[in-house]
Amino acid sequence: MLYRRVFGLPTLRLRSPFDEIERMRRQMDRLMEGFLGHGPERRFAGVFPLINLTEDNNNFYVRAELPGVFAEDLDIQATASGISISGERKILSENDNAKYHRRERTAGKFSRILDLPKDVDPEKIEARMVDGILTVVIPKAERAKPRQIAVK
């Protein structure tokens, strides 16, 4: 067996050309877990909150899913070209004797920064929270709105 490996003789097992790439991917995953730390629960961590950004002729609309976040725990700031939403999700802790079988909900601080494709009017922004969905209405600046031009 050693003789086959050293001299490159064929083995009985057919190898895929992607076996080495898969081995390298597993090594990189282990390496990144060491850098990012915190074990398996990091695998569930994603971008929070989930956000949709849409627009019409007059406004941009940001809708963010924020279950379990209270309005007083949010901080929304806007500039002429962007908006930031930050806050904290607090989850009531179980008693000290609780044994978790699955723990995917995490608590902690979050922050999302969105660059908007056009200038906005930060003085007229409105935000409301209904059933865990934050809706922010962001009016476009007058110079950013499309103009209807009449043909003569």
N, CA, C and O of each residue as an XYZ file, in Angstrom:
608
protein
N       0.822     -1.189      0.000
C       0.000      0.000      0.000
C       0.866      1.252      0.000
O       0.632      2.172     -0.784
N       1.860      1.290      0.872
C       2.759      2.432      0.925
C       3.504      2.584     -0.393
O       3.739      3.695     -0.868
N       3.871      1.449     -0.973
C       4.575      1.464     -2.247
C       3.703      2.113     -3.335
O       4.205      2.870     -4.166
N       2.414      1.815     -3.325
C       1.504      2.393     -4.313
C       1.413      3.910     -4.157
O       1.421      4.636     -5.151
N       1.326      4.390     -2.923
C       1.203      5.833     -2.690
C       2.472      6.576     -3.091
O       2.409      7.652     -3.686
N       3.613      5.999     -2.763
C       4.883      6.666     -3.045
C       5.133      6.745     -4.539
O       5.581      7.776     -5.041
N       4.854      5.688     -5.239
C       5.174      5.650     -6.662
C       3.986      5.952     -7.575
O       4.109      5.861     -8.796
N       2.841      6.308     -6.999
C       1.700      6.728     -7.790
C       1.014      5.634     -8.563
O       0.359      5.905     -9.570
N       1.148      4.406     -8.116
C       0.469      3.320     -8.805
C      -1.024      3.373     -8.485
O      -1.402      3.833     -7.408
N      -1.859      2.922     -9.378
C      -3.310      3.002     -9.132
C      -3.725      2.122     -7.959
O      -3.156      1.060     -7.710
N      -4.732      2.604     -7.256
C      -5.287      1.824     -6.152
C      -6.590      1.202     -6.617
O      -7.081      1.508     -7.704
N      -7.143      0.335     -5.799
C      -8.400     -0.315     -6.151
C      -9.577      0.647     -6.044
O     -10.579      0.480     -6.740
N      -9.465      1.649     -5.180
C     -10.553      2.611     -4.965
C     -10.463      3.706     -6.023
O      -9.406      4.306     -6.220
N     -11.579      3.959     -6.700
C     -11.613      5.047     -7.662
C     -11.835      6.352     -6.909
O     -12.760      6.451     -6.102
N     -11.005      7.342     -7.161
C     -11.112      8.611     -6.465
C     -11.708      9.658     -7.382
O     -11.423      9.711     -8.578
N     -12.518     10.464     -6.800
C     -13.104     11.577     -7.539
C     -12.084     12.707     -7.581
O     -11.322     12.875     -6.629
N     -12.052     13.475     -8.646
C     -11.125     14.619     -8.678
C     -11.470     15.670     -7.625
O     -10.658     16.551     -7.341
N     -12.676     15.583     -7.039
C     -13.094     16.566     -6.053
C     -12.833     16.126     -4.616
O     -13.121     16.881     -3.687
N     -12.294     14.921     -4.410
C     -12.000     14.437     -3.063
C     -11.032     15.370     -2.335
O     -11.234     15.684     -1.162
N     -10.004     15.804     -3.016
C      -9.014     16.680     -2.381
C      -9.624     18.042     -2.049
O      -9.322     18.619     -1.004
N     -10.468     18.547     -2.921
C     -11.129     19.836     -2.657
C     -12.035     19.712     -1.439
O     -12.064     20.618     -0.605
N     -12.771     18.618     -1.317
C     -13.650     18.401     -0.174
C     -12.839     18.305      1.120
O     -13.241     18.849      2.149
N     -11.700     17.615      1.069
C     -10.832     17.513      2.249
C     -10.342     18.899      2.662
O     -10.322     19.220      3.850
N      -9.946     19.726      1.685
C      -9.469     21.073      1.992
C     -10.595     21.943      2.569
O     -10.350     22.758      3.458
N     -11.831     21.773      2.066
C     -12.963     22.535      2.581
C     -13.218     22.192      4.052
O     -13.472     23.077      4.869
N     -13.147     20.888      4.377
C     -13.348     20.491      5.775
C     -12.267     21.077      6.678
O     -12.561     21.495      7.798
N     -11.030     21.112      6.210
C      -9.949     21.705      6.996
C     -10.182     23.208      7.193
O      -9.955     23.733      8.283
N     -10.633     23.900      6.140
C     -10.901     25.338      6.253
C     -12.052     25.601      7.228
O     -12.010     26.566      7.991
N     -13.080     24.744      7.205
C     -14.188     24.890      8.148
C     -13.702     24.769      9.590
O     -14.096     25.557     10.449
N     -12.848     23.782      9.852
C     -12.306     23.621     11.204
C     -11.455     24.824     11.601
O     -11.516     25.282     12.742
N     -10.668     25.330     10.666
C      -9.838     26.494     10.938
C     -10.695     27.715     11.255
O     -10.405     28.443     12.205
N     -11.748     27.949     10.471
C     -12.611     29.106     10.691
C     -13.372     28.989     12.011
O     -13.600     30.002     12.673
N     -13.770     27.781     12.409
C     -14.420     27.605     13.700
C     -13.491     28.035     14.824
O     -13.937     28.596     15.825
N     -12.207     27.772     14.659
C     -11.237     28.193     15.670
C     -11.132     29.698     15.754
O     -11.013     30.247     16.849
N     -11.172     30.387     14.609
C     -11.091     31.849     14.610
C     -12.372     32.483     15.125
O     -12.318     33.413     15.930
N     -13.527     31.995     14.673
C     -14.797     32.600     15.039
C     -15.261     32.134     16.408
O     -15.967     32.855     17.113
N     -14.870     30.948     16.772
C     -15.138     30.436     18.106
C     -16.603     30.201     18.397
O     -17.447     30.232     17.501
N     -16.884     29.970     19.634
C     -18.216     29.804     20.198
C     -18.934     28.553     19.718
O     -20.148     28.451     19.896
N     -18.248     27.616     19.129
C     -18.791     26.301     18.852
C     -19.985     26.252     17.917
O     -20.151     27.131     17.071
N     -20.823     25.221     18.063
C     -21.893     24.950     17.112
C     -22.953     26.039     17.014
O     -23.556     26.199     15.953
N     -23.202     26.796     18.085
C     -24.258     27.798     18.000
C     -23.949     28.885     16.980
O     -24.866     29.566     16.522
N     -22.675     29.068     16.609
C     -22.320     30.054     15.586
C     -22.846     29.642     14.215
O     -23.059     30.497     13.355
N     -23.056     28.357     14.002
C     -23.550     27.898     12.710
C     -24.942     28.421     12.421
O     -25.311     28.585     11.258
N     -25.731     28.690     13.470
C     -27.091     29.169     13.287
C     -27.142     30.687     13.152
O     -28.160     31.239     12.733
N     -26.062     31.357     13.501
C     -26.069     32.810     13.475
C     -26.128     33.295     12.035
O     -25.311     32.903     11.201
N     -27.083     34.134     11.758
C     -27.204     34.700     10.429
C     -27.304     36.201     10.557
O     -26.979     36.779     11.594
N     -27.744     36.801      9.520
C     -27.928     38.238      9.559
C     -29.258     38.499     10.243
O     -30.291     37.979      9.821
N     -29.235     39.286     11.276
C     -30.439     39.626     12.018
C     -30.489     41.125     12.157
O     -29.477     41.723     12.523
N     -31.567     41.744     11.897
C     -32.841     41.200     11.444
C     -32.881     41.042      9.931
O     -32.101     41.657      9.204
N     -33.800     40.208      9.476
C     -34.020     40.059      8.043
C     -34.732     41.313      7.545
O     -35.678     41.787      8.174
N     -34.277     41.846      6.421
C     -34.781     43.143      5.945
C     -35.148     43.066      4.476
O     -34.447     42.445      3.677
N     -36.262     43.708      4.130
C     -36.628     43.957      2.739
C     -36.573     45.464      2.517
O     -37.046     46.240      3.348
N     -35.994     45.871      1.393
C     -35.937     47.288      1.011
C     -36.609     47.412     -0.342
O     -36.158     46.823     -1.324
N     -37.704     48.190     -0.396
C     -38.429     48.404     -1.639
C     -38.593     49.899     -1.851
O     -38.303     50.702     -0.964
N     -39.065     50.264     -3.044
C     -39.297     51.675     -3.328
C     -40.437     51.834     -4.307
O     -40.761     50.928     -5.074
N     -41.039     53.014     -4.262
C     -41.953     53.446     -5.299
C     -41.471     54.821     -5.756
O     -40.333     55.192     -5.469
N     -42.301     55.580     -6.454
C     -41.850     56.878     -6.968
C     -41.488     57.883     -5.882
O     -40.624     58.734     -6.093
N     -42.139     57.797     -4.720
C     -41.957     58.814     -3.687
C     -41.172     58.362     -2.464
O     -40.570     59.193     -1.783
N     -41.162     57.067     -2.168
C     -40.597     56.595     -0.902
C     -39.788     55.309     -1.067
O     -39.949     54.557     -2.029
N     -38.907     55.091     -0.081
C     -38.296     53.791      0.149
C     -39.035     53.186      1.336
O     -39.521     53.911      2.205
N     -39.120     51.866      1.374
C     -39.766     51.176      2.480
C     -38.816     50.108      2.996
O     -38.367     49.241      2.247
N     -38.519     50.184      4.276
C     -37.705     49.166      4.929
C     -38.629     48.390      5.846
O     -39.296     48.963      6.708
N     -38.661     47.083      5.653
C     -39.445     46.219      6.532
C     -38.483     45.214      7.146
O     -37.767     44.501      6.443
N     -38.482     45.174      8.477
C     -37.557     44.305      9.209
C     -38.333     43.398     10.144
O     -39.250     43.840     10.836
N     -37.960     42.129     10.161
C     -38.570     41.176     11.084
C     -37.843     41.264     12.420
O     -36.652     40.969     12.512
N     -38.569     41.670     13.445
C     -37.968     41.837     14.775
C     -38.823     41.185     15.854
O     -39.300     41.878     16.753
N     -39.029     39.868     15.789
C     -39.841     39.232     16.827
C     -39.154     39.314     18.183
O     -37.956     39.061     18.309
N     -39.925     39.669     19.175
C     -39.385     39.738     20.527
C     -38.602     40.992     20.835
O     -38.018     41.096     21.914
N     -38.568     41.951     19.922
C     -37.867     43.222     20.160
C     -38.909     44.286     20.421
O     -39.889     44.393     19.684
N     -38.709     45.067     21.456
C     -39.637     46.137     21.793
C     -39.172     47.444     21.170
O     -37.978     47.660     20.961
N     -40.134     48.312     20.877
C     -39.834     49.585     20.210
C     -38.830     50.407     21.005
O     -37.995     51.095     20.418
N     -38.899     50.347     22.328
C     -37.962     51.146     23.140
C     -36.532     50.608     23.096
O     -35.602     51.294     23.522
N     -36.346     49.388     22.585
C     -35.011     48.812     22.455
C     -34.387     49.059     21.081
O     -33.316     48.532     20.782
N     -35.059     49.863     20.240
C     -34.572     50.145     18.890
C     -33.966     51.536     18.808
O     -34.399     52.462     19.494
N     -32.959     51.665     17.958
C     -32.349     52.953     17.647
C     -32.254     53.041     16.125
O     -31.532     52.267     15.498
N     -32.984     53.983     15.538
C     -33.003     54.154     14.092
C     -32.410     55.524     13.788
O     -32.875     56.540     14.303
N     -31.387     55.540     12.951
C     -30.742     56.795     12.571
C     -30.667     56.863     11.060
O     -30.477     55.852     10.385
N     -30.823     58.096     10.528
C     -30.829     58.260      9.080
C     -29.947     59.422      8.673
O     -29.797     60.406      9.397
N     -29.363     59.274      7.479
C     -28.622     60.356      6.844
C     -29.253     60.560      5.469
O     -30.256     59.924      5.144
N     -28.680     61.429      4.676
C     -29.232     61.690      3.346
C     -29.063     60.495      2.413
O     -29.743     60.419      1.389
N     -28.165     59.554      2.746
C     -27.919     58.453      1.826
C     -28.053     57.062      2.456
O     -27.772     56.061      1.796
N     -28.473     56.986      3.711
C     -28.569     55.681      4.333
C     -29.338     55.689      5.626
O     -29.748     56.739      6.122
N     -29.531     54.489      6.170
C     -30.253     54.337      7.428
C     -29.603     53.206      8.221
O     -29.126     52.227      7.648
N     -29.592     53.353      9.545
C     -29.087     52.275     10.389
C     -30.157     51.909     11.408
O     -30.827     52.769     11.979
N     -30.293     50.618     11.613
C     -31.242     50.095     12.591
C     -30.437     49.244     13.558
O     -29.793     48.275     13.157
N     -30.475     49.605     14.818
C     -29.770     48.814     15.823
C     -30.665     48.668     17.041
O     -31.603     49.439     17.245
N     -30.358     47.680     17.827
C     -31.159     47.441     19.013
C     -30.685     46.205     19.739
O     -29.567     45.728     19.546
N     -31.560     45.707     20.571
C     -31.216     44.530     21.359
C     -32.434     43.639     21.506
O     -33.530     44.106     21.816
N     -32.228     42.346     21.279
C     -33.284     41.365     21.519
C     -32.970     40.690     22.834
O     -31.886     40.141     23.033
N     -33.957     40.743     23.737
C     -33.794     40.134     25.055
C     -34.702     38.910     25.128
O     -35.885     38.981     24.795
N     -34.153     37.826     25.553
C     -34.924     36.599     25.713
C     -34.867     36.212     27.183
O     -33.793     36.148     27.781
N     -36.030     35.958     27.752
C     -36.083     35.568     29.153
C     -35.288     34.285     29.350
O     -35.440     33.330     28.589
N     -34.459     34.268     30.351
C     -33.637     33.080     30.595
C     -34.457     32.018     31.306
O     -35.359     32.320     32.087
N     -34.125     30.786     31.021
C     -34.772     29.663     31.685
C     -34.181     29.558     33.091
O     -33.207     30.236     33.420
N     -34.775     28.713     33.901
C     -34.193     28.536     35.230
C     -32.846     27.826     35.109
O     -32.529     27.264     34.061
N     -32.081     27.850     36.148
C     -30.718     27.321     36.113
C     -30.654     25.816     35.868
O     -29.624     25.305     35.428
N     -31.731     25.110     36.146
C     -31.743     23.653     35.978
C     -32.246     23.229     34.604
O     -32.358     22.031     34.340
N     -32.548     24.170     33.729
C     -33.100     23.827     32.413
C     -32.055     23.102     31.574
O     -30.884     23.480     31.544
N     -32.502     22.062     30.901
C     -31.633     21.306     30.005
C     -32.139     21.539     28.586
O     -33.253     21.138     28.247
N     -31.334     22.176     27.772
C     -31.742     22.490     26.409
C     -31.551     21.274     25.503
O     -30.520     20.603     25.548
N     -32.555     21.009     24.691
C     -32.441     19.985     23.655
C     -32.150     20.641     22.310
O     -31.580     20.016     21.415
N     -32.539     21.890     22.176
C     -32.249     22.668     20.979
C     -32.296     24.142     21.401
O     -33.208     24.571     22.107
N     -31.301     24.898     20.957
C     -31.260     26.319     21.297
C     -30.824     27.083     20.058
O     -29.635     27.165     19.747
N     -31.809     27.646     19.353
C     -31.535     28.379     18.135
C     -31.822     29.863     18.273
O     -31.259     30.664     17.527
N     -32.681     30.253     19.206
C     -32.988     31.661     19.416
C     -31.884     32.278     20.258
O     -31.551     31.784     21.335
N     -31.336     33.342     19.756
C     -30.269     33.997     20.491
C     -30.693     35.405     20.881
O     -31.507     36.041     20.211
N     -30.135     35.856     21.951
C     -30.368     37.218     22.409
C     -29.094     38.006     22.168
O     -28.011     37.443     22.010
N     -29.246     39.305     22.143
C     -28.066     40.142     21.995
C     -28.336     41.374     21.171
O     -29.452     41.620     20.713
N     -27.283     42.138     20.997
C     -27.378     43.380     20.238
C     -27.193     43.102     18.758
O     -26.499     42.163     18.370
N     -27.821     43.929     17.940
C     -27.701     43.804     16.492
C     -27.615     45.192     15.884
O     -27.974     46.189     16.510
N     -27.134     45.235     14.656
C     -27.045     46.493     13.922
C     -27.027     46.186     12.436
O     -26.263     45.336     11.977
N     -27.867     46.877     11.691
C     -27.887     46.767     10.237
C     -27.774     48.171      9.662
O     -28.454     49.091     10.117
N     -26.926     48.333      8.676
C     -26.740     49.617      8.003
C     -27.075     49.413      6.531
O     -26.530     48.525      5.876
N     -27.972     50.240      6.022
C     -28.385     50.144      4.630
C     -28.003     51.425      3.901
O     -28.327     52.526      4.345
N     -27.315     51.268      2.782
C     -27.070     52.407      1.896
C     -28.223     52.457      0.919
O     -28.568     51.453      0.296
N     -28.819     53.632      0.786
C     -29.952     53.785     -0.117
C     -29.459     54.263     -1.476
O     -28.512     55.046     -1.551
N     -30.092     53.800     -2.552
C     -29.593     54.136     -3.888
C     -29.804     55.592     -4.294
O     -29.182     56.051     -5.252
N     -30.655     56.321     -3.597
C     -30.908     57.732     -3.918
C     -30.961     58.524     -2.629
O     -31.136     57.959     -1.549
N     -30.809     59.841     -2.745
C     -30.887     60.708     -1.565
C     -32.300     60.700     -0.992
O     -33.288     60.571     -1.716
N     -32.364     60.842      0.328
C     -33.655     60.852      1.023
C     -33.776     62.114      1.856
O     -32.816     62.865      2.028
N     -34.988     62.328      2.371
C     -35.254     63.464      3.252
C     -35.339     62.926      4.683
O     -36.400     62.458      5.096
N     -34.235     62.986      5.451
C     -34.237     62.365      6.784
C     -35.212     63.001      7.778
O     -35.556     62.374      8.780
N     -35.659     64.222      7.524
C     -36.567     64.908      8.456
C     -37.980     64.318      8.429
O     -38.733     64.499      9.386
N     -38.352     63.625      7.368
C     -39.727     63.150      7.213
C     -39.871     61.639      7.372
O     -40.919     61.091      7.030
N     -38.868     60.964      7.872
C     -38.916     59.503      8.021
C     -39.872     59.128      9.145
O     -39.886     59.757     10.203
N     -40.670     58.093      8.899
C     -41.606     57.582      9.900
C     -41.356     56.099     10.109
O     -41.013     55.378      9.173
N     -41.531     55.647     11.355
C     -41.338     54.225     11.665
C     -42.459     53.754     12.569
O     -42.923     54.484     13.445
N     -42.891     52.512     12.342
C     -43.901     51.913     13.215
C     -43.628     50.422     13.331
O     -43.054     49.804     12.434
N     -44.051     49.861     14.450
C     -43.834     48.441     14.727
C     -45.195     47.798     14.972
O     -45.929     48.209     15.870
N     -45.529     46.782     14.163
C     -46.786     46.062     14.321
C     -46.495     44.570     14.219
O     -45.955     44.099     13.218
N     -46.860     43.833     15.264
C     -46.709     42.378     15.290
C     -45.294     41.914     14.970
O     -45.121     40.929     14.252
N     -44.291     42.593     15.481
C     -42.907     42.186     15.293
C     -42.309     42.580     13.956
O     -41.186     42.183     13.646
N     -43.042     43.360     13.148
C     -42.531     43.843     11.864
C     -42.340     45.348     11.968
O     -43.294     46.094     12.188
N     -41.104     45.780     11.809
C     -40.791     47.208     11.795
C     -40.920     47.694     10.361
O     -40.325     47.115      9.453
N     -41.695     48.755     10.149
C     -41.836     49.370      8.837
C     -41.345     50.803      8.931
O     -41.848     51.591      9.731
N     -40.357     51.135      8.105
C     -39.812     52.484      8.072
C     -40.104     53.049      6.683
O     -39.704     52.476      5.670
N     -40.815     54.192      6.653
C     -41.133     54.870      5.399
C     -40.145     56.021      5.254
O     -40.077     56.908      6.105
N     -39.388     55.993      4.174
C     -38.312     56.963      3.968
C     -38.612     57.759      2.698
O     -38.435     57.238      1.597
N     -39.060     59.010      2.827
C     -39.357     59.807      1.633
C     -38.087     60.156      0.865
O     -37.055     60.478      1.454
N     -38.182     60.086     -0.448
C     -37.052     60.472     -1.291
C     -36.916     61.988     -1.299
O     -37.900     62.712     -1.147
N     -35.702     62.453     -1.475
C     -35.473     63.889     -1.616
C     -36.095     64.339     -2.936
O     -36.173     63.560     -3.886
N     -36.534     65.584     -2.997
C     -37.191     66.096     -4.205
C     -36.322     65.920     -5.441
O     -36.825     65.577     -6.511
N     -35.034     66.150     -5.303
C     -34.155     66.029     -6.473
C     -33.970     64.585     -6.917
O     -33.511     64.348     -8.034
N     -34.316     63.606     -6.068
C     -34.161     62.199     -6.406
C     -35.424     61.611     -7.026
O     -35.374     60.527     -7.606
N     -36.557     62.310     -6.914
C     -37.821     61.805     -7.450
C     -37.829     61.940     -8.969
O     -37.300     62.907     -9.516
N     -38.432     60.968     -9.642
C     -38.543     61.089    -11.094
C     -39.515     62.207    -11.472
O     -40.536     62.403    -10.811
N     -39.197     62.921    -12.516
C     -40.067     64.008    -12.989
C     -40.750     63.574    -14.259
O     -40.132     62.983    -15.145
N     -42.031     63.871    -14.341
C     -42.785     63.623    -15.560
C     -42.579     64.814    -16.494
O     -42.819     65.960    -16.112
N     -42.137     64.538    -17.711
C     -41.877     65.602    -18.664
C     -42.902     65.501    -19.790
O     -43.048     64.464    -20.438
N     -43.594     66.597    -19.995
C     -44.635     66.618    -21.038
C     -43.988     66.883    -22.389
O     -43.106     67.729    -22.533
N     -44.452     66.143    -23.351
C     -43.977     66.333    -24.726
C     -44.919     67.298    -25.436
O     -46.135     67.109    -25.403
N     -44.366     68.343    -26.087
C     -45.192     69.336    -26.785
C     -45.198     69.106    -28.258
O     -45.843     69.850    -28.996
